[in-house]
Amino acid sequence: MAPSCSFLIIILFIFFNFFFISQSLQFTYNGFNSSSLLQDGSSFIEPSGALRLTENKRNVMGHAFYPTPIPMFNNSTPHIASSFSTYFVFQILPSSANRGGFGLAFVLAPSPRFPTPEPGHYLGIFNSENDGSPSNHVFLVEFDTMNGHQESSDTEGNHVGINVNGMKSMATDSATFVLNGTRQNREIIMESGMPIQAWIEYDGNRSILNVTLSPLLHPKPATPLMSENINLSEYVRDSMYAGFSAATGEKVSSHFILGWSFKLNGMADPLNLDGLPVMPIEKSPRNNVKARKVLIATFSALLLFLLMALGSIFLYRRMMKCEHLEDWELDCPRRFRYWDLYKATKGFKESEIIGIGGFGAVYRGVLPANGTEVAVKKIRSNNSMQGIREFAAEIESLGRLRHKNLVNLQGWCKHKQDLLLVYDYVPNGSLDSILYTSKKDSNISLNWEKRFNIIKGIASALLYLHEEWEQIVIHRDVKSSNILIDRDMSPRLGDFGLARFYDHGKISHTTNVVGTIGYIAPELTRTGKASTRTDVFAFGILLLELACGRAPIVSELDRDVVLVDWVVECMQIGSIIDAVDVNLKSDYVVEEMEIVLGLGLLCSHPKEEKRPNMRQLMKYLNGDELLPLLDKLSSVGSRRSQEITSRFLALGLSESIVTNALPNSFSVGEMSSSSLDTGR
């Protein structure tokens, strides 16, 4: 073969090889026994296949990098750093003698070797001289178990940081994850010794970096822990090495990577979690003779302590059974013993939390006396005795509310600075969690029949509160997250923390603005005066939510879209039926849908005098009266649709209904500590 041909083949081979790598470089390690990583320092592969970055020793460092450099730019977009995704499982085992340190980091660096790195807070990557230098061209995501960088002392830390060229994070957040299907944010203790999943995903076109954490047995959360704007094109070089670094200091931990996958310009492959190596929790070596002496020396003291503890528990239980009740407490509904609620919630254990709101945490409990399931809301208060008595007076009223579509208050308890409210336990959770959870993530579906029954149930509950009970009750926070769904798919309106009571024939004098953005009537933000019509406004938003399957305010294309305005826009460009939830797939009763959409717009009218009361609403929903807007219409076809649209628009609904009514700041679905004194 001619030399020129051979040279041309070599050039083409190099070009196509580079192009292939730059477009689709990827790898997956389910354990590292057969890997060819570049390692140095204390890094080595365990017989189990786990990659150990550091030993349980002081001031050591370990590095491990993929052997092939990663091309960070390609010819099609030479000024934009390539997108990439990496997924790995790590495990941090602290010393059994104390809390460990200092953490590990995923690193992109120009070289797999660092110039004179230092342990401790520098994680074996930088040193005191080059920390923060732009010439480093190093990007890392740190999983740090110590605070105290550039401070005089080290303290416990448990956070994730995004760093460029140094250990000062450009963004940081506590190590947590959001449990899918809920709004619960759970902490992850990274040095607990349990394996932890981590996802790092960079979108080069949008310059967005997402970092997500999750315990090993949990699926990837839909919401990332961190989502930051960062243009890596400004920091990385044409080719970078990907890998990990970890270090210890005076405090020590063993840092492991159990599995790792990476992909350029795509999503990293999943790992075989069942086949990953998991390292047992380590124990520091001890001298058996010394340990025996320590046990003998402390045995007597331990025995004495146990006897004292048992005696204290016995006396405490006796005291709880004889718990003193003040006179004002005797007038309230059932007053639970604190010890019974403590046992029912397993000592208010974190695993029993079923919800967290502005008022405090809600725990699932099982009453020891009869096995009844309850929900216990724990509210912390530092208020005066007068404030607590006023709060107790409203609890007394709440305890007498009885309706099949209300979450009934069974009783309460006051213990030191804690107020405990005991409610019926409603097993299917809140309406919003069902309505806005995809079918594949939920076992509960909301067809139109169920939605319409929910609407009528909540309407019946509000009619009871506004007109049928001995006093007028303004709920002031009607929204989908405050509606719970029981086993029979019946709705229960709950969370009366913002409710106000006043006598029939009187006028409410409430003047503080509280509620949730999107459900607040316009007049409330101007005058601060709540009324039954402000509840009707919020109910109207709820009607539109159930009909349209959309939240009151949705962020779309860098703007906030208000549900009421969106429905009006649907009418203006076509038909009100265009706003119906696509998940219903036309499987609904058209006449009922027209009534719900019509009432939703009528109830959320910007002028309160235009809104119907709850008794009128019930007549429309039950078919006892025809909604005037739907009277004498053509029976079918496009003409009927046009007539409905024309009548709705004639009401002046195209005015800004909610957007101009969003206040800058107020209590949003929460009760401040001062509510017990002045706000109630």
C-alpha positions in Angstrom: 0.0 0.0 0.0 1.3 3.5 -0.9 2.6 5.6 2.1 0.1 8.4 1.2 -2.8 5.9 1.5 -1.6 4.6 4.8 -1.3 8.1 6.2 -4.8 9.0 5.0 -6.3 5.9 6.6 -4.6 6.7 9.9 -5.9 10.3 9.8 -9.5 9.1 9.0 -9.3 6.5 11.8 -8.2 9.1 14.3 -11.0 11.5 13.1 -13.8 9.0 13.3 -12.6 7.6 16.6 -12.5 11.1 18.1 -15.9 11.9 16.6 -17.5 8.8 18.0 -16.0 9.3 21.5 -17.1 13.0 21.6 -20.6 12.1 20.7 -21.3 9.0 22.7 -18.6 8.3 25.3 -20.2 6.2 28.1 -19.3 3.5 30.6 -20.9 1.6 33.4 -19.2 -0.1 36.5 -21.4 -2.3 38.6 -18.4 -2.8 41.0 -14.8 -2.2 40.0 -13.0 -5.6 40.0 -12.4 -5.5 36.2 -11.9 -1.8 35.9 -8.7 0.0 34.7 -9.1 3.2 36.6 -6.2 5.6 37.2 -5.7 5.5 40.9 -3.3 7.0 43.4 -3.0 7.9 47.1 -4.9 5.5 49.4 -7.3 4.4 46.6 -7.6 0.7 45.9 -10.2 -1.9 44.9 -11.6 -4.1 47.6 -12.1 -7.9 47.0 -15.8 -7.2 47.0 -15.4 -4.9 44.0 -16.0 -1.6 46.0 -13.7 1.3 45.1 -12.2 2.5 48.4 -10.9 6.1 48.1 -9.6 6.5 51.7 -8.8 4.3 54.6 -10.0 5.0 58.1 -6.8 6.9 58.8 -5.9 10.5 59.5 -4.8 12.9 56.7 -5.0 10.6 53.8 -6.1 11.2 50.2 -7.3 9.0 47.4 -8.1 9.5 43.7 -9.6 7.4 41.0 -10.3 8.6 37.4 -11.6 7.1 34.2 -8.5 6.4 32.1 -9.7 8.1 28.9 -10.0 11.9 28.8 -13.5 13.2 28.0 -13.8 15.7 25.0 -15.8 18.6 26.4 -16.4 20.3 23.1 -17.3 19.2 19.6 -17.1 20.7 16.1 -20.8 21.4 15.8 -20.9 23.7 18.9 -17.2 24.5 19.5 -18.0 27.2 22.2 -20.5 25.2 24.2 -19.4 22.5 26.7 -20.9 19.1 26.0 -23.8 17.9 28.1 -23.2 14.9 30.3 -24.8 12.7 32.9 -23.3 10.7 35.7 -24.9 8.4 38.2 -23.0 6.7 41.1 -23.6 5.1 44.5 -21.3 6.0 47.4 -20.9 5.0 51.0 -19.2 6.8 53.8 -18.3 4.9 57.0 -17.1 7.1 59.8 -14.8 6.0 62.6 -16.7 4.1 65.3 -14.9 6.4 67.9 -16.4 9.7 66.6 -18.1 11.4 63.7 -15.9 11.3 60.6 -14.8 13.5 57.8 -14.2 15.1 55.4 -16.2 13.8 52.4 -15.7 13.1 48.7 -16.2 14.8 45.4 -17.0 14.0 41.8 -14.3 15.9 39.7 -13.7 17.0 36.2 -10.0 18.0 35.9 -7.4 18.6 33.1 -5.2 15.9 34.7 -5.8 12.8 36.9 -2.9 14.1 39.1 -3.1 17.2 41.2 -0.1 19.4 42.1 0.7 19.1 45.8 -2.9 18.4 47.0 -3.7 18.7 50.7 -6.1 16.5 52.8 -8.9 17.7 55.1 -11.1 20.4 53.7 -9.2 20.5 50.4 -10.5 16.9 49.7 -7.1 16.0 48.1 -7.7 18.3 45.1 -6.3 21.8 46.0 -3.9 23.3 48.5 -3.7 26.5 50.5 -1.7 28.2 47.6 -3.8 27.3 44.6 -7.3 27.2 46.2 -9.5 29.4 44.1 -7.0 30.0 41.3 -8.7 30.3 37.8 -5.8 28.4 36.3 -6.9 25.2 38.0 -9.8 24.6 35.5 -11.3 22.1 37.9 -15.1 21.5 38.4 -16.4 19.4 41.3 -19.5 18.5 43.2 -18.6 17.9 46.8 -20.5 15.7 49.2 -19.1 17.2 52.4 -19.5 15.9 55.9 -17.6 18.8 57.7 -18.1 22.5 57.9 -15.3 24.9 58.8 -13.4 25.6 55.6 -11.3 28.8 56.1 -12.7 28.9 59.7 -10.9 28.4 63.0 -12.6 25.1 63.9 -14.4 22.1 62.2 -18.0 21.4 62.9 -20.4 18.8 61.7 -21.7 19.3 58.2 -24.0 17.4 55.9 -24.2 19.3 52.6 -23.7 19.2 48.9 -21.7 22.0 47.1 -21.0 23.0 43.5 -17.5 24.3 43.2 -15.2 25.7 40.5 -11.4 26.0 40.9 -11.6 25.9 44.7 -13.3 24.8 47.8 -15.5 27.9 48.1 -18.9 26.7 46.8 -20.8 28.8 44.3 -24.0 27.0 45.5 -24.6 24.7 48.4 -27.6 22.9 50.1 -28.2 20.5 52.9 -28.2 16.8 51.9 -31.9 16.0 51.4 -34.4 14.4 49.0 -38.1 14.9 48.2 -40.1 11.7 48.6 -41.9 11.0 45.3 -45.7 11.5 45.4 -45.5 13.8 48.5 -44.1 17.1 49.4 -42.0 15.7 52.2 -38.4 16.7 52.3 -36.2 14.1 54.0 -32.7 14.6 55.3 -29.9 12.2 54.2 -27.1 11.7 56.7 -24.3 11.0 54.3 -21.9 9.5 57.0 -24.6 7.2 58.3 -22.9 4.3 56.7 -25.8 3.6 54.4 -25.3 3.6 50.5 -26.5 6.7 48.8 -27.4 7.3 45.2 -26.2 10.5 43.4 -27.1 12.0 40.0 -25.2 14.9 38.4 -26.7 16.1 35.1 -25.4 19.0 33.0 -27.3 20.5 30.1 -24.7 22.3 27.9 -27.3 24.1 25.7 -29.2 25.5 28.7 -26.1 25.8 31.0 -28.1 24.1 33.8 -26.6 21.7 36.4 -28.9 19.4 38.4 -27.7 17.4 41.4 -30.0 14.8 43.0 -29.6 12.5 46.0 -31.6 9.5 47.2 -31.1 6.6 49.6 -30.3 3.3 47.9 -33.8 1.8 48.1 -35.6 4.9 46.9 -36.3 5.7 43.2 -34.8 8.9 41.7 -36.7 11.9 43.1 -38.6 13.9 40.5 -37.3 17.1 42.1 -33.5 17.6 42.1 -31.8 18.8 45.3 -30.0 21.6 43.4 -30.6 23.1 40.0 -28.1 25.8 39.2 -27.2 28.0 36.2 -23.5 27.5 35.4 -21.7 27.7 32.1 -19.0 25.1 32.2 -17.6 26.4 28.9 -15.9 29.1 30.9 -14.0 26.7 33.1 -13.3 23.4 31.5 -10.6 22.6 28.8 -11.0 20.8 25.6 -10.5 17.4 27.3 -11.1 16.6 31.0 -10.7 13.5 33.2 -13.7 12.4 35.2 -13.4 10.7 38.6 -13.5 11.0 42.3 -11.4 12.4 45.1 -11.7 12.0 48.9 -9.7 12.9 52.0 -9.7 12.7 55.7 -8.2 15.1 58.3 -8.0 14.8 62.1 -11.4 13.2 61.8 -11.6 10.1 59.6 -14.0 8.1 57.4 -13.7 5.4 54.8 -15.1 6.7 51.5 -16.3 4.2 48.9 -17.8 4.3 45.4 -19.9 1.1 44.9 -20.9 1.7 41.2 -20.6 4.4 38.6 -22.0 5.1 35.1 -21.3 8.1 32.8 -22.6 9.2 29.5 -21.6 12.2 27.3 -24.6 13.8 25.5 -27.2 11.5 27.1 -28.5 10.0 30.3 -26.2 7.7 32.2 -27.3 4.0 32.3 -28.9 2.7 35.5 -26.8 0.5 37.8 -27.7 -3.0 39.0 -28.4 -2.0 42.6 -29.0 -5.6 43.7 -25.5 -6.6 42.5 -23.5 -3.7 43.9 -20.9 -4.4 46.7 -21.9 -2.9 50.1 -19.2 -2.5 52.7 -20.0 -3.5 56.3 -19.8 -0.8 59.0 -16.2 -0.8 60.3 -15.1 -1.0 63.9 -11.9 0.4 65.3 -9.6 -2.2 66.7 -9.7 -2.5 70.4 -7.6 -4.2 73.0 -9.7 -7.0 74.5 -8.1 -6.8 77.9 -8.6 -3.1 78.1 -12.2 -3.4 77.0 -12.8 -6.1 79.6 -11.5 -3.8 82.3 -13.7 -0.9 81.1 -16.8 -3.2 81.2 -16.0 -4.4 84.7 -15.4 -0.8 85.9 -18.6 0.5 84.5 -20.9 -2.4 85.2 -22.0 -1.2 88.6 -22.6 2.3 87.4 -24.6 1.1 84.5 -26.7 -1.2 86.7 -27.4 1.7 89.0 -28.3 4.0 86.1 -30.8 1.4 84.7 -32.5 1.0 88.1 -32.8 4.8 88.3 -34.1 5.0 84.8 -36.7 2.3 85.4 -37.8 4.1 88.6 -38.1 7.4 86.7 -40.2 5.9 84.0 -42.5 4.3 86.6 -42.9 7.6 88.4 -43.4 9.5 85.1 -46.2 7.2 84.0 -47.9 7.5 87.4 -47.6 11.3 87.0 -49.0 11.2 83.5 -52.0 9.2 84.7 -52.6 11.8 87.4 -51.9 14.7 85.0 -53.3 18.0 86.3 -56.1 19.7 84.3 -56.7 23.3 84.7 -60.3 24.6 85.0 -60.4 26.2 81.6 -59.2 22.9 80.0 -62.1 21.0 81.4 -64.6 23.0 79.2 -62.9 21.9 75.9 -63.7 18.7 73.9 -62.1 15.5 74.8 -58.7 16.3 76.4 -56.3 13.5 75.6 -53.5 12.5 77.9 -50.1 13.4 76.6 -48.7 9.9 77.4 -51.4 8.3 75.3 -50.6 10.5 72.3 -46.9 9.9 72.8 -47.4 6.1 72.7 -49.8 6.4 69.8 -47.2 8.2 67.6 -44.3 6.0 68.8 -42.8 8.9 70.6 -43.5 11.3 67.8 -41.1 9.3 65.7 -40.1 10.9 62.4 -41.2 7.8 60.4 -44.8 8.5 61.6 -44.9 12.0 60.0 -47.6 12.1 57.3 -47.4 15.8 56.6 -45.6 19.0 57.4 -47.2 22.4 57.1 -46.9 25.9 58.4 -48.5 24.9 61.7 -46.2 22.0 62.4 -45.9 18.3 61.7 -48.8 15.9 61.5 -48.2 12.3 62.8 -50.1 9.2 62.2 -51.1 7.5 65.4 -52.9 4.5 66.8 -54.6 5.1 70.1 -53.4 2.4 72.6 -56.9 2.1 74.3 -58.9 1.0 71.2 -56.6 0.8 68.2 -58.2 3.8 66.5 -56.1 5.5 63.8 -55.8 9.2 64.4 -53.8 12.2 62.9 -52.0 14.2 65.6 -50.9 17.8 64.7 -48.1 19.1 66.9 -48.0 22.9 67.2 -45.2 24.7 69.1 -46.3 27.8 71.0 -44.5 30.3 73.2 -47.6 32.3 73.8 -49.1 33.6 77.0 -51.7 31.8 79.0 -54.4 34.2 77.8 -53.5 33.5 74.2 -53.7 29.7 74.9 -57.1 30.2 76.5 -58.4 32.0 73.4 -57.0 29.3 71.2 -58.7 26.7 73.5 -62.0 28.5 73.1 -61.9 28.0 69.3 -60.9 24.4 69.8 -64.0 24.0 71.9 -66.0 25.3 68.9 -64.2 23.2 66.4 -64.8 20.1 68.5 -68.6 20.6 68.1 -68.5 20.9 64.3 -69.9 17.6 62.9 -70.4 17.0 59.2 -69.6 14.0 57.0 -67.4 16.2 54.7 -65.3 17.8 57.5 -62.2 16.3 59.1 -63.6 16.0 62.7 -61.5 17.2 65.6 -61.6 14.4 68.2 -59.8 16.3 70.9 -56.6 18.0 72.0 -53.8 18.1 74.6 -51.5 20.8 76.0 -48.0 19.7 77.1 -45.5 22.3 78.2 -45.1 24.5 75.0 -46.8 22.0 72.7 -50.4 22.1 71.5 -51.6 18.8 70.1 -54.7 18.5 68.0 -56.2 15.0 67.4 -58.2 14.5 64.2 -59.8 11.7 62.3 -57.2 9.8 60.2 -58.0 10.1 56.5 -56.0 7.4 54.6 -55.8 8.6 51.0 -54.1 11.9 51.7 -54.8 15.3 50.2 -56.7 16.0 47.0 -53.8 18.0 45.4 -51.4 15.0 45.8 -53.9 12.8 43.9 -54.9 15.3 41.3 -51.3 16.3 40.4 -49.7 12.9 40.6 -49.3 10.9 37.4 -51.3 7.7 37.1 -48.2 5.6 37.1 -47.1 7.0 40.4 -50.5 6.7 42.1 -53.0 3.9 42.7 -55.9 6.4 42.9 -57.6 7.7 39.8 -59.9 10.7 39.7 -62.6 10.2 37.0 -65.3 12.8 36.4 -67.8 11.0 38.7 -65.4 11.1 41.6 -64.5 14.8 40.9 -68.1 15.8 40.8 -68.9 14.0 44.0 -65.9 15.8 45.7 -67.2 19.1 44.5 -70.7 18.5 45.9 -69.2 17.2 49.2 -67.1 20.3 49.8 -70.0 22.5 48.8 -72.2 20.8 51.3 -69.5 21.3 54.0 -69.2 25.0 53.2 -73.0 25.4 53.3 -72.9 23.8 56.8 -70.2 26.2 58.0 -71.7 29.3 56.4 -75.4 28.8 57.2 -76.4 25.7 59.0 -74.2 25.6 62.2 -74.9 27.7 65.3 -72.3 30.2 64.3 -71.0 31.4 60.9 -67.6 29.8 60.2 -65.3 31.3 57.6 -62.6 28.7 56.7 -60.3 31.2 55.0 -58.0 28.6 53.5 -60.2 26.5 51.2 -57.8 24.8 48.7 -57.0 21.4 47.3 -54.2 20.6 49.7 -56.6 21.1 52.7 -59.1 18.6 51.3 -58.5 15.0 52.3 -59.9 11.9 50.6 -61.1 9.0 52.7 -61.3 5.3 51.8 -64.7 5.8 50.1 -63.2 8.6 48.0 -65.4 11.1 49.9 -63.8 14.5 50.5 -63.1 15.9 54.0 -62.4 19.6 54.4 -59.7 20.1 57.1 -57.1 22.4 58.6 -59.1 25.0 60.4 -56.1 26.8 61.7 -57.1 30.1 60.0 -60.9 29.7 60.6 -63.0 32.5 62.2 -66.3 32.2 64.0 -68.9 34.9 64.5 -72.7 35.0 65.3 -75.4 35.0 62.7 -76.6 38.5 61.9 -73.2 40.0 62.9 -70.4 41.2 60.7 -66.9 39.6 60.7 -64.3 42.0 62.0 -61.3 40.0 60.9 -58.8 42.3 59.2 -55.5 40.3 58.7 -54.8 38.9 55.3 -54.0 35.2 55.3 -54.5 32.4 52.9 -52.8 30.9 49.9 -51.8 32.7 46.7 -54.1 31.9 43.9 -57.1 31.3 46.2 -57.3 34.8 47.8 -60.2 37.0 46.7 -59.3 40.5 45.3 -61.2 42.4 47.9 -59.4 40.6 50.7 -56.0 42.1 49.7 -57.6 45.6 49.6 -59.5 45.6 52.9 -58.2 42.5 54.7 -61.9 41.7 55.5 -62.8 38.0 55.2 -66.3 36.9 54.6 -68.3 33.9 53.3 -67.8 35.3 49.8 -64.1 35.0 50.1 -64.6 31.3 50.9 -66.8 31.2 47.8 -64.0 32.7 45.7 -61.6 30.0 46.9 -64.2 27.3 46.2 -64.5 28.7 42.6 -60.8 28.2 42.1 -61.2 24.6 43.4 -64.0 24.0 40.9 -61.7 25.1 38.1 -58.8 23.0 39.4 -61.0 19.8 39.3 -62.4 20.6 35.9 -59.1 21.7 34.3 -56.6 19.5 36.2 -54.4 22.6 36.6 -53.1 24.4 39.7 -54.3 28.0 40.4 -50.9 29.4 39.3 -48.6 27.5 36.9 -45.2 28.7 35.8 -45.0 28.3 32.0 -42.3 29.7 29.7 -40.9 32.1 32.3 -44.3 33.5 33.3 -46.9 32.7 35.9 -50.2 31.6 34.3 -53.3 32.3 36.4 -55.9 29.5 36.1 -58.9 31.8 35.9 -57.3 34.0 33.3 -56.3 30.9 31.3 -59.9 29.6 31.3 -61.2 32.9 30.1 -58.5 32.9 27.3 -59.7 29.5 26.3 -63.2 30.9 25.8 -62.0 33.9 23.9 -60.2 31.8 21.4 -62.7 29.0 21.1 -64.8 27.3 23.6 -64.9 27.0 27.4 -64.8 23.2 27.0 -61.3 23.6 25.6 -60.2 24.1 29.2 -61.2 20.7 30.4 -58.5 18.4 31.8 -57.1 16.3 28.9 -56.7 13.4 31.4 -60.5 13.0 31.4 -60.4 12.1 27.6 -63.9 13.4 27.0 -65.2 10.8 29.6 -67.5 13.3 31.5 -71.0 14.5 31.5 -71.0 17.7 29.3 -73.9 19.3 31.2 -72.2 18.8 34.6 -68.9 20.1 33.2 -70.6 23.2 31.9 -72.1 23.8 35.3 -68.8 23.3 37.1 -66.8 25.6 34.7 -69.6 28.2 34.8 -69.8 28.2 38.6 -66.0 28.2 38.8 -65.9 31.5 36.8 -68.9 32.9 38.6 -67.6 32.2 42.1 -64.2 33.7 41.2 -65.7 36.9 39.8 -63.6 39.9 40.8 -66.8 41.6 42.2 -67.9 39.8 45.4 -71.6 40.8 44.9 -71.6 38.8 41.7 -70.8 35.6 43.4 -73.5 33.2 44.5 -73.8 32.0 48.1 -73.3 28.3 49.0 -77.1 27.5 49.2 -77.5 28.8 45.6 -74.5 26.8 44.6 -75.9 23.6 46.0 -79.2 24.1 44.1 -77.2 24.4 40.8 -75.0 21.4 41.6 -77.9 19.2 42.6 -79.9 20.2 39.5 -82.7 21.8 41.6 -82.3 25.0 39.6 -80.7 25.7 36.3 -77.7 28.0 36.3 -79.0 31.3 34.6 -76.1 31.4 32.3 -77.1 28.0 30.9 -80.9 28.7 30.6 -82.6 28.7 27.2 -79.6 27.6 25.2 -79.5 25.6 22.0 -79.5 21.9 22.9 -76.4 20.7 21.1 -73.7 21.7 18.7 -71.4 24.6 18.2 -74.1 27.2 18.5 -74.7 26.1 22.2 -70.9 26.4 22.8 -70.8 29.9 21.3 -73.8 31.0 23.3 -72.2 29.8 26.6 -68.9 31.6 25.7 -70.7 34.8 24.8 -72.7 34.8 28.1 -69.6 34.2 30.2 -67.6 36.9 28.6 -70.5 39.3 29.0 -70.1 39.0 32.8 -66.8 41.0 32.6 -64.7 37.9 33.4 -62.0 38.9 31.0 -60.9 41.5 33.6 -57.7 40.5 35.5 -59.2 38.4 38.2 -56.2 37.2 40.3 -53.0 38.6 38.8 -53.5 42.1 40.3 -54.6 40.6 43.6 -51.4 38.8 44.5 -50.0 40.6 47.6 -46.3 41.0 48.0 -46.1 39.4 51.4 -48.5 37.8 53.9 -49.1 34.6 55.7 -49.5 32.0 52.9 -51.4 29.0 54.3 -49.4 29.3 57.5 -50.1 30.6 61.1 -47.4 32.7 62.7 -46.7 32.3 66.4 -48.5 35.6 67.1 -51.7 34.1 65.7 -52.5 32.7 69.2 -52.5 36.2 70.7 -53.7 38.8 68.2 -54.7 37.1 65.0 -57.5 34.9 66.3 
